[in-house]
Amino acid sequence: MSDYQRAESIQREIWGMTDSLDVAPLHILVTAQNNGGLVAGAFAPSGDMLGFIFGFLGLTPDGALKHCSHMMGVLAALRRQGLGAALKWFQRDFVMEQGKTSLITWTFDPLEGVNASLNIEQLGGIVRTYYVNLYGDNMPDSLNRGLPSDRFEIEWWLKSARVADCAGGEARPLSRPALLAGGAQIANVATLRPDGALTPGQVDLTLNGETLLVEIPAEFQAIKAADMALALEWRLHTREIFQRYFERNYIVDGFISDREDGYRRNFYVLSLQEGSVWTF
């Protein structure tokens, strides 16, 4: 029971929750764990919980079983050190051993580059679904408040070659210059303001190349803190791009984070899929 209580507390700390109603409570976590779900933590030798993951069985639109990964987070001081990936690989092992499904899905904010890097590049997930304002306009936690809660849905196909390569450390990082040299097209133009903030510009929704690049800000939380109007502009700008290209049979299957002239630049990689055959 003390571990479940830690899981309640760490949710408040990770997501900046100020309302206890936002926390997935102990009785829900215990019930999920006892009925085919997963509640797990990453712990320090002292017993302190450093990260947390929570998921449960659900259904795809066509009625097949999947594992819904509802929450995963790591304490702010320990992010970008591999704990999030470790929790996800633990979840993969759990679901594969359970043997009910080979698909895990979860949602995340498309403008959060750190999450994109983990979910797509490190884990091998793909995206072809965009939800507009999934949780409403005013999520109360400090990480999400103030904007429409648009979300990507990650599909993590646990037995795919793509995920197996990531699990074995064999996935090769993408190179923006190499993709551009190979014919990749840029779907949106972004410019830097004098204060260093990245602003969205012209969009081309008529591209039809095999590979497209879509730029997002490198530090979206910093933009939200400094200029909420610009943050909303980015939300609406990228919403239009992803909705249009997903309708045209593109999927997100790559993410690039590199530096140019001293600034970090983040790009999603979209690939055109032929017909109904998904090659990932």
Rosetta blueprint (number, residue, H / E / L):
1 M L
2 S H
3 D H
4 Y H
5 Q H
6 R H
7 A H
8 E H
9 S H
10 I H
11 Q H
12 R H
13 E H
14 I H
15 W H
16 G L
17 M L
18 T L
19 D L
20 S H
21 L H
22 D H
23 V L
24 A L
25 P L
26 L H
27 H H
28 I H
29 L H
30 V H
31 T H
32 A H
33 Q H
34 N L
35 N L
36 G L
37 G L
38 L E
39 V E
40 A E
41 G E
42 A E
43 F E
44 A L
45 P L
46 S L
47 G L
48 D L
49 M E
50 L E
51 G E
52 F E
53 I E
54 F E
55 G E
56 F E
57 L E
58 G E
59 L E
60 T L
61 P L
62 D L
63 G L
64 A L
65 L E
66 K E
67 H E
68 C E
69 S E
70 H E
71 M E
72 M E
73 G E
74 V E
75 L L
76 A H
77 A H
78 L H
79 R L
80 R L
81 Q L
82 G L
83 L H
84 G H
85 A H
86 A H
87 L H
88 K H
89 W H
90 F H
91 Q H
92 R H
93 D H
94 F H
95 V H
96 M H
97 E H
98 Q H
99 G L
100 K L
101 T L
102 S L
103 L E
104 I E
105 T E
106 W E
107 T E
108 F E
109 D L
110 P L
111 L L
112 E L
113 G H
114 V H
115 N H
116 A H
117 S H
118 L H
119 N H
120 I H
121 E H
122 Q H
123 L L
124 G L
125 G L
126 I E
127 V E
128 R E
129 T E
130 Y E
131 Y E
132 V L
133 N L
134 L L
135 Y L
136 G L
137 D L
138 N L
139 M L
140 P L
141 D L
142 S L
143 L L
144 N L
145 R L
146 G L
147 L L
148 P L
149 S L
150 D L
151 R E
152 F E
153 E E
154 I E
155 E E
156 W E
157 W E
158 L L
159 K L
160 S L
161 A H
162 R H
163 V H
164 A H
165 D H
166 C H
167 A H
168 G L
169 G L
170 E L
171 A L
172 R L
173 P L
174 L L
175 S L
176 R H
177 P H
178 A H
179 L H
180 L H
181 A H
182 G L
183 G L
184 A L
185 Q E
186 I E
187 A L
188 N E
189 V E
190 A E
191 T E
192 L E
193 R L
194 P L
195 D L
196 G L
197 A L
198 L E
199 T E
200 P E
201 G E
202 Q E
203 V E
204 D L
205 L L
206 T L
207 L L
208 N L
209 G L
210 E L
211 T E
212 L E
213 L E
214 V E
215 E E
216 I E
217 P L
218 A L
219 E L
220 F H
221 Q H
222 A H
223 I H
224 K H
225 A H
226 A H
227 D L
228 M H
229 A H
230 L H
231 A H
232 L H
233 E H
234 W H
235 R H
236 L H
237 H H
238 T H
239 R H
240 E H
241 I H
242 F H
243 Q H
244 R H
245 Y H
246 F H
247 E H
248 R L
249 N L
250 Y E
251 I E
252 V E
253 D E
254 G E
255 F E
256 I E
257 S E
258 D E
259 R E
260 E E
261 D L
262 G L
263 Y E
264 R E
265 R E
266 N E
267 F E
268 Y E
269 V E
270 L E
271 S E
272 L E
273 Q L
274 E L
275 G L
276 S L
277 V L
278 W L
279 T L
280 F L
